Amino acid sequence: MATSSMTISATNKATQALTAPRAGAVAGILFAVLFGTSVVLLRLSVPADSADASAWTPSMLNRATLALRLIPYAGIFFLWFVGVIRDRLGAAEDKFFATVTLGSALVFLALTLASCAVAGGLLGSLLTGGSQALPLDMYLFARSVIILAFNTFAVKLASVFMLSLATLWRSTGVMPRPLVYLTYLLALVMLAAFSQNLWLLLIFPAWVLLVSVYILITNLRPKELP
């Protein structure tokens, strides 16, 4: 009985080790799709003169509201993606860079959710009361907070997440060198860019999609138990 229990336990652990990376990789793909879709919808919804509250049309407001409703689900899947990234590193994970990686990921997510909450409140006010629902100075203040938190700060924290993760990958060898160097390149572009254009933020979900697809492909074949 003891031998049988040990065998079952070992099999369960092996199954979990094989399925957890797959589930996390799928979560990364879902994050990339949802987050990328949200960014595209927001970019297409924002009027050319976003400083003018009256420039928002009902169709723009509805489209932007839909984009914001997708963000929390994308955030949930992003946490799963971070989990599988750490699982892949295993015991080789360096504590310093692991702390930077996890911290930057959580701050990125917090900034994204906070800015989307402010944007949701702003859009809700415009939907119910029109451009006269908010004083102009309040509208401009909320707009500036959203742009700084989402278009600037979140982008920088995402680049720090990528840089620290690429450094871990380079030292541990758990990812191929071309992917490591590509991660460095994309992260530096995001970190050095001064643009507040929403299109810049699409680099991050595109990179997550690439990493997730790679992890999923490498885990399609079950590993033989020793």
N, C-alpha and C positions, 0 to 999 in steps of 0.2 A: 504493500500500500504506500509506503514512504517513497519508494522508487517511482511509483506511478504518479504520485503527487508532485514530486520534483520534476518529472518529465513534463507534466501538464503546465507547471509554473514556468519552466524554461520556454515551452512553446508559446505561452501567452506573452511573455516578455519579448520574445523574438517577433511575434506578430505585431505587438505594439510598436516596436522599434521600426518595423517596416511600414506600418500604416500611418504613423504620426507624421513623418516627413511628407507623405503623399497628401494627407489631409491639409497640412500647412501649405504645401505648394498650390493646391487647388484654392485655398483661401487667398493666397497671394494673387492668383489670377483673377479671382472675383474682386479683390480690392482694386487691382489695376483697371478692370473694366468699369466698375462703379465710380471710382474716383476720377478716372479719365473722362467718363461720360459727364460727370458733374461739372468738371472744369470746362469742357466744351460747351455744355448748355449755358453755363454762367457767362462764358466769353461771348456767346452768340446773343445773350439776353441783354447784357449791359449796353445802354444807349451810347452813342458816340460822345455825347456830352453828359456824363454821369453826374456832373455837379448840378445839373438842372433836374430837380425832382419831377417836374412836369413832363420831362422827356420819356419817362417810363410809361409804356402802354400796358393795358391789361394782359395782353399775350406775353409780353416780356416778363411781367411780374409772375405770371403763372409758370412760365418756363423756368425762371430762376428759382421759384419756390420748389418745383419738382427736383431741381438739381440739389438744393439744400437738404431735401428729405432723403436723398441717397447717401449723403455724407456719413451719417451715423453707422449705417450698415457697412460702408467701406472701412470705417474705423475699427469695427469689430473684426473684420477679416484681416486688417493690418496687424492687429495684436496676434492673431494666429500665425501670420507670416513671420513676425518677429520671433515667436516661439520656435518655429521650425528652423529658423536661422541659427538660433542658439543651440538647438538640439543637434544640428549638424556639426557644430564646433566641438560639442562634448567636453571632455576633460581638458582638451587643449586650449580652451578659451582663456585668454589673458584677462586678469581681473580689471586692470586699468582700462584697456580698450573696450572690454565688455561693459563696464560701467558707463563709458562715454556712449557706446552704441545704444544701450537700453535707455539711458537718460535722454539722448537726443530724439529717439523714437517716441518716447512718451511726451516730451515737450512739443514735438511736431504735431502729435495727435491732439494735445491739449489746445494749442494755438489754432489748429484747424477747426475743432469743435466750437471753441469760444467765438471765433470770428464768424462762423456760420450761424451761431445762436444770435449774435448781434444783427447779422444780415437778415435772418429770418424775422426778427422783430421789426426791423426797418421795412422790409417788404410787406409784412402783415399790416403795418400802419398805412402804407401806401395803397394796399388793396382795399382796405375798408374805408379809408377817409380821403383818398386821393392825395395830390401834392400839397393840399392845405392842411393835412393831418399833422404835419410836423413843422415846427419853426425851421427856417432855413439854416440857422447856425447849428441846431441840433442834428439836422440831416447831414450837413457837411462834416460835423465832428464824427458821427457814426460811420460815415463813408470813409473818412481818413483812418479810423481805427481798423476797419475791415481790410482796407488796402494794405496797411502796414503789417497787420497780424497774418493775413493769408498770403498776400503776394510777395511779401518781403521776408518777414521773420520765419514763417513756416518753410519757405524755400531754403533759407540758410540752415535751418535745423535738419532738414532732409539731406542737405549736402554733407553736413557733419556726420549724420548717420551712415551715409554711403562711404565717406572717407575712413571712418573708424572701422567699418566692416571690411572694407578692402584691405586695410592694414592687417586685420586678423586673418583674412584669407591668405594674404601673401606670406605671413609667418607660419601658418599651419598647413598650407597647401591643400585645403579642402575644396578649393575651387580652381578651375584652370586659369593659367596666367593671363590669357587674352581677356577673360571676363574681369579679372582683377584690374588690369590696366584700363579697360573701358570704363569701369566703375570710377577709377581715379579721374579720368578725363571728364566724364559727365558731372561728377561731383564738383570739380574745380570750375566748370562752366557755370553751374548753379551758384557756387559760392562767390565767384568774382563778378557775376552779372549785376548791373545796377538797374536793369529794366524791371518795371513792375507789371509787365505784361503777363496775363494769365497763361499764355501759351508756354512760357518758360516752365511753368509748374508741371506740364505734361511730361517732361523728361523723367520725373520721379516714377509715376505709374508705369511708364514704358520700361524703365529699368527693372522695377519689381516684376513685371510680366516676364521679362527675359530671364531673370534669376529663377522665378517660379517654374517656368517651362523647363529650364535645365534640370532643376531638382526633381521635377516630376518624371522626366525622361530617364534620369539616372536611377530612379527607384521603381521603375516599372517591372523589372525583373527581380523576383524574390531572391534574397541571398541564401546560400546554403548554410544550414546550421552546422556548427563544428561537431 
